Amino acid sequence: MDCPAERFLDDGRWIRTPRRSADRELVLEHVAARALAPGEWLAEAEVTERLRALADDPVRLRRDLVEAGLLGRRADGSIYWRERQTPHDDEPGALPRPDEVWWP
């Protein structure tokens, strides 16, 4: 069965922003599961590059993920990480948790 977030995506890319906040949260959680694995830490440029594969405006999407509490970041914006798990982490296409978690 497909994830309900897929109706807002075109071939896995975010194509339209849902009007309802619950749908928007659903899509953000879906995207977060495909951008960073729980326990993974990445530099800003790496996060932006991964999000570029998922949306036309990866910088805005990165900001939206932080504002939604799905990604955390250092105060200087140099390092990003997943703040919490989502129901989408077990779906096909979600990134698996790394074997070794790095904590900067």
BELKALIN-V712341 format. One line per field, one symbol per residue. phi: phi as a letter, one per 30 degrees, with the letter a starting at -180 (. if undefined). A space follows every 10 residues. Layout:
phi: ???
This chain:
phi: .ddededccb hicdcbdddd dddddedddd dedccbdeic bbdedddedd dddcadbddd deddddddid ccadedidbb addadbdddc dejddddddc cccd
